[in-house]
C-alpha cells in the first residue's frame, strides 16, 4: 500500500487534484483578476493537466520521440488558439 501511495502515478494524481482546486478558485474570484485573464489562467491550468494526463496515463512519456513531439505540439497549439480566442472574444 505504501508503494502505491509513493508511486509516480499517485503524485501526478495529487497534482491534478491540486490543479483542479486552483482552477476552481480562479473561477470563483481567487486573486480578483479581470475575468478574461482569469479565464486564460484556467485554460492554461487545464492544458497543464492535459499534458500530465497524456504523459502519465496515456503513456506518452515512453512513446517514440516523434509521437511525443506531436502530442506536445498539439497541446501548445490548441492552448494558444483557445487563449487567443478567449482574450479577443467580444464581451
N, C-alpha and C positions, 0 to 999 in steps of 0.2 A: 504494500500500500504506500509506503514511504517513497519507493522508487517512482510510482505513478505521480505522486504529488510533486516530486522534484524533476519530472521529465520536461523536455523542451515544449512538448505539446501543451502541458498544463500551464507553463509560463506564458505561452502565446495566448492561450485561452484567457488567462487572467488579464493580460494586456488588452485583449479585445473587449473584455467586460469594462475595464477602466476607460477605454476609448469610447465605448457606448455611453458611459456615465458622463464623460466630458461633452460629448455631442448633445446629450440631453440637457446638461447645464447650459451650454451655449444657446440652445434653442429656447431656454427659459430665462434668458437675460443675464447669465453669468458674465461679468465684465461690462455689461451695459453698453455694448458697441452698437454701431449702426447695424440695422437688420441685414443689409446687403453683405457687409463684411462678416457678420456672424454666420450667414448662410454659406459664404465661401469657406469659412473656417470649418463648418460642419461637413461640407463636401470634402475638404482636404483630409479631415479625420476619417471620413468614410473610405476614401481611397487608400489611406494607410492601412485600414482594416482589410480592404480588398487585397492589398499586397500580401499581408500576413496570411490571409486565407489561401491565396494562390500558392505561396511558397511552402506553407506548412501542411495544409490539409489537402491540397490538390497535388502535393509533392512536386512542385515546380523547382524546388531548391535542388533536387538531384537530377533534373532533366538536362538534356543536352543544352549547351550554351545558346545555340540559335533559338531554341524554344523559349528559354528563359528571357532572352532579349526581346522576343516578340511579346511575351506577356508583360514585361516591364514597360515596353514602349506603348502598349495598349493602355495600360494604367495611366501613364503620363499624358497621353494624347486625350483620352476621354476626360480625365480630371481637368486638364487645361481648357478644353472646349466647354465643359459644363460650368466651370468657374467664370469663363468669359461671358457665356450666355446669362448667367445669374447676375453678374455685375451690370451688364448693358441692357437687361430687360427693363421695359418701362414699368414704373411703379404703379 
